[in-house]
Amino acid sequence: MDNLSMRLHLVIVLGLCLLLSDPARVLAQAKTSDSGDQPAEQLSAYEHLDQFIDVLTLIQKNYVEQPPMDQLMSGAIKGMLSELDPHSAYMPPKMFEEMQIETMGEFNGLGVEITVKDHLITVIAPIADTPADRAGIRAGDIIVEIDGTLTKDMSIMDAINQMRGPRGSEITLGIMRHGETAPLSFTLTRETIRVDSIRERLFEPAIGYVRISQFQQRTAREFKAALKTLHDKAGTPLQGLLIDLRNNPGGLLDQAIQVCDLFLNSGKIVSTEGRRKTDNFTYNATAADTQPGYPIVVLINEGSASASEIVAGALQNHKRAVILGTGSFGKGSVQSIIPLADHSGLRLTTAYYYTPNGTSIQARGIVPDVNVEQAIWKKTATYELTKEKDLNNHLEPPSPLDPKKQDVADPDKIESDFQLLRALDLLRGWQQMKHLQPCPIDGEQAAS
């Protein structure tokens, strides 16, 4: 294709794109052009396109080897999107197909969610019970090398593409971690990652625990089923619920909204605002299937991002839950998935989302109501003091303790999780405190 033909071809393509995106505006502009006034916005687009064609022509004519046109165009698209924000990206056909499969909860890789921060590939969170999680990859780790290739200025999609691969194949990551003076090396074996979105557990007395690892297509339905399972196991109405969103990198917005709707009977859950009117939405709670008003504690940390922040923010704003842990990741933008004609696709940031009180958490995150850093539970040697049961001829209790009423929770059985222990203490304390009688105010006498 000669230079003139290429220019005409790309100008026609650009004109068609403009017409398809906003035909009314283009037709209006066409009328004004009859008077010799060409719209500045359209003129600017053509000028930039003209420069792009000049560069492309120079490469084709002068580069040391004949460059493949498909690679040049793919690289140009990647470059455009990389200038926007860390979450906008071009996905070649294979990667686009894998992304669609991933929302179903299965893919081949390491099980780590990443982003680009300061031009560095940064871990948002490892997915529970995956190669990355078992190897000790942490939220906030910076991936500086992938199989010896430096990742500085690497796009997020290129990094994902390198970390994905056949099941059973090995990959070595160079990790720079806060507090370390030199990179750490991790060799991992790729697996088929099947993400179980929901895990539930019952703690005494009738306190439910549900972990959401990622928001997938079936998350809300599985979450509702988990609540029913916990209710059936308890044999009584739940007295409290722990929702664990730590290291949850997000996922599908509609699933996060449906989870929130289970605990709110009215009011705003989340709103989105973009440049186009079609990107502006407000999602409200409905009264259908709302859970009873038991107390809720939501666990978050720096690996809680996007959809998990929507849940935490909505329940916090409506004062439906206490948020416990550390500040969340701070991803307050919405990405639209746009398929292209060659089966590739764009992941394009199209809106910001706002919590019910109108707050954007972009680059801020959710601030917990109760800040609790994670700590390691360690048993230490203790000096046993003498108790009543150690005295000679001590009296036995008049009746044995009811085993159903004993607290069966053991720190060792909840993986020495300090944040979870604090959350359990909070719910158990609330159950005890609500039965206390208020103390009479000075000058008043208690009823006789």
Residue pairs with C-beta under 8 A, 6 or more apart in sequence:
1 9
3 53
3 57
6 53
6 56
6 57
7 50
7 53
10 49
10 52
10 53
11 46
11 49
14 45
14 46
14 49
15 26
18 26
18 42
18 45
19 26
29 39
29 42
32 39
33 39
52 76
56 72
59 67
59 72
60 66
60 67
74 90
74 92
77 90
78 89
78 90
78 155
78 157
78 158
81 88
81 89
81 90
81 155
81 346
81 348
82 88
82 89
82 155
84 348
84 349
85 333
85 349
86 115
86 116
86 117
86 156
87 115
87 156
87 331
87 333
87 335
87 347
87 349
88 335
88 346
88 347
88 348
88 349
89 155
89 156
89 157
89 346
89 347
90 157
90 344
90 345
90 346
91 99
91 157
91 344
91 345
91 346
91 347
92 344
93 342
93 343
93 344
95 157
95 160
95 161
95 344
96 339
96 343
96 344
96 345
97 343
98 107
98 164
99 337
99 345
99 347
101 107
103 216
103 217
103 251
103 252
104 216
104 217
105 194
105 195
105 196
105 197
105 214
105 216
105 217
105 218
106 192
106 193
106 194
106 195
107 164
107 192
107 193
108 164
108 165
108 166
108 167
108 190
108 191
108 192
108 193
109 160
109 163
109 164
109 165
109 190
109 191
109 193
110 130
110 131
110 132
110 137
110 163
110 171
110 188
110 190
110 191
110 193
111 126
111 127
111 129
111 130
111 131
111 132
111 133
111 191
111 193
111 195
112 123
112 125
112 126
112 127
112 130
112 132
112 137
112 163
113 123
113 124
113 125
113 126
113 127
113 249
113 250
113 305
114 121
114 122
114 123
114 124
114 143
114 156
114 159
114 160
115 121
115 122
115 124
115 156
115 331
116 122
116 155
116 156
119 152
119 153
120 142
120 143
120 144
120 151
120 152
121 142
121 143
121 144
121 151
121 154
121 156
121 159
122 140
122 141
122 142
122 143
123 132
123 137
123 138
123 139
123 140
123 141
123 142
123 143
124 139
124 249
124 303
124 305
124 329
124 331
125 139
125 246
125 247
125 248
125 249
125 303
125 304
125 305
126 132
126 133
126 137
126 138
126 139
126 247
126 303
127 133
127 193
127 195
127 213
127 214
127 247
127 249
128 211
128 213
128 247
130 191
130 193
131 188
131 189
131 190
131 191
132 188
135 186
135 188
136 186
137 173
137 175
137 186
138 177
139 247
139 301
139 302
139 303
139 329
140 177
140 178
140 302
141 175
141 176
141 177
142 175
142 176
142 177
143 151
143 159
143 173
143 174
143 175
144 150
144 151
144 152
144 174
144 175
144 176
144 183
145 151
145 172
145 173
145 174
145 183
146 159
146 162
146 163
146 171
146 172
146 173
146 174
147 162
147 171
147 172
148 172
149 162
151 159
162 171
163 171
163 173
164 190
165 171
165 190
166 190
167 190
167 191
167 192
168 189
168 190
168 191
169 189
169 190
170 187
170 188
170 189
170 190
171 187
171 188
171 189
171 190
172 185
172 186
172 187
172 188
173 185
173 186
173 187
173 188
174 183
174 184
174 185
175 183
175 184
175 185
175 186
176 183
176 184
177 184
195 213
195 214
195 216
196 213
197 212
197 213
197 214
197 215
197 216
197 218
197 219
197 222
198 210
198 211
198 212
198 213
198 219
198 222
198 223
198 225
198 226
199 210
199 211
199 213
199 226
200 208
200 209
200 210
200 211
200 226
200 227
200 229
200 230
201 208
201 209
202 208
202 209
202 230
202 233
202 234
203 209
203 242
203 409
203 424
204 406
204 407
204 408
204 409
205 239
205 405
205 407
205 428
205 431
206 234
206 236
206 237
206 238
206 239
206 240
207 238
207 239
207 240
207 241
207 242
207 424
207 427
207 428
208 227
208 230
208 231
208 234
208 238
208 240
208 241
208 242
209 230
209 241
209 242
209 244
209 420
210 223
210 226
210 227
210 230
210 241
210 242
210 243
210 244
211 244
212 219
212 223
212 243
212 244
212 245
212 248
212 259
212 308
212 311
213 247
213 248
214 248
214 249
214 250
214 251
215 248
215 250
215 251
215 252
215 253
215 255
215 256
215 259
215 307
215 308
216 251
216 252
216 255
217 252
217 255
219 251
219 252
219 255
219 258
219 259
220 254
220 255
220 258
220 259
220 262
223 259
223 262
224 262
224 289
227 238
227 241
227 262
227 291
230 238
230 241
231 237
231 238
237 292
237 294
238 292
238 294
239 294
239 295
239 427
239 431
240 294
240 295
240 296
240 297
240 427
240 428
240 430
240 431
241 294
241 295
241 296
241 297
242 296
242 297
242 298
242 299
242 420
242 423
242 424
242 427
243 296
243 297
243 298
243 299
243 311
243 321
244 299
244 420
245 298
245 299
245 300
245 304
245 308
245 311
245 312
246 299
246 300
246 301
246 303
246 304
246 325
246 419
247 301
247 303
247 304
248 303
248 304
248 305
248 307
248 308
249 303
249 305
249 306
249 308
249 329
250 256
250 305
250 306
250 307
250 308
250 309
250 331
251 306
251 307
252 307
253 270
253 307
253 310
253 334
253 353
255 307
256 270
256 307
256 308
256 310
256 311
257 269
257 270
257 283
257 310
259 311
260 269
260 270
260 285
260 310
260 311
260 314
260 315
261 269
261 285
261 286
261 289
261 290
262 289
262 290
262 291
263 290
263 291
263 296
263 315
263 320
263 321
264 285
264 290
264 314
264 315
264 318
264 320
265 285
265 286
265 287
265 290
266 284
266 285
266 286
266 287
267 284
267 285
267 318
267 356
268 282
268 283
268 284
268 285
268 314
268 356
269 283
269 284
269 285
269 310
269 314
269 356
270 282
270 283
270 310
270 313
270 314
270 353
270 354
270 355
270 356
271 280
271 281
271 282
271 283
271 353
271 354
271 358
272 279
272 280
272 281
272 334
272 351
272 352
272 353
272 354
273 279
273 280
273 351
273 352
273 353
273 354
274 280
274 334
274 350
274 351
274 352
275 350
276 350
279 334
279 336
279 350
279 351
280 351
295 321
295 322
295 427
295 430
296 315
296 320
296 321
296 322
297 321
297 322
297 323
297 324
297 423
297 426
297 427
298 311
298 312
298 315
298 316
298 321
298 322
298 323
298 324
299 324
299 325
299 419
299 420
299 423
300 308
300 309
300 312
300 323
300 324
300 325
300 326
300 327
300 328
300 366
300 368
301 325
301 326
301 328
301 374
301 419
302 326
302 327
302 328
302 329
302 365
303 329
304 312
304 325
304 328
304 329
304 366
305 328
305 329
305 330
305 331
306 329
306 331
308 328
309 328
309 329
309 330
309 331
309 332
309 361
309 365
309 366
310 353
310 355
312 321
312 323
312 328
312 366
313 355
313 356
313 359
313 361
313 366
314 355
314 356
315 321
315 323
316 323
316 355
316 366
316 369
317 355
317 356
317 357
317 359
318 356
322 369
322 370
322 426
323 366
323 367
323 368
323 369
323 370
324 368
324 369
324 370
324 372
324 419
324 422
324 423
324 426
325 368
325 370
325 371
325 372
325 419
326 368
326 371
326 372
326 373
326 374
327 365
327 366
327 367
327 368
328 361
328 365
328 366
329 365
330 361
330 362
330 363
330 364
330 365
331 361
331 362
332 352
332 353
332 354
332 360
332 361
332 362
332 363
332 364
333 349
333 351
333 352
333 353
333 362
334 349
334 350
334 351
334 352
334 353
335 347
335 348
335 349
335 350
336 347
336 348
336 349
336 350
337 345
337 346
337 347
338 345
338 346
338 347
338 348
339 345
340 346
352 360
352 362
353 360
354 360
355 361
370 422
370 426
372 418
372 419
372 422
374 417
374 418
374 419
375 418
376 416
376 418
377 411
377 416
377 417
377 418
377 421
378 416
388 394
409 424
411 421
414 420
414 421
414 424
440 446
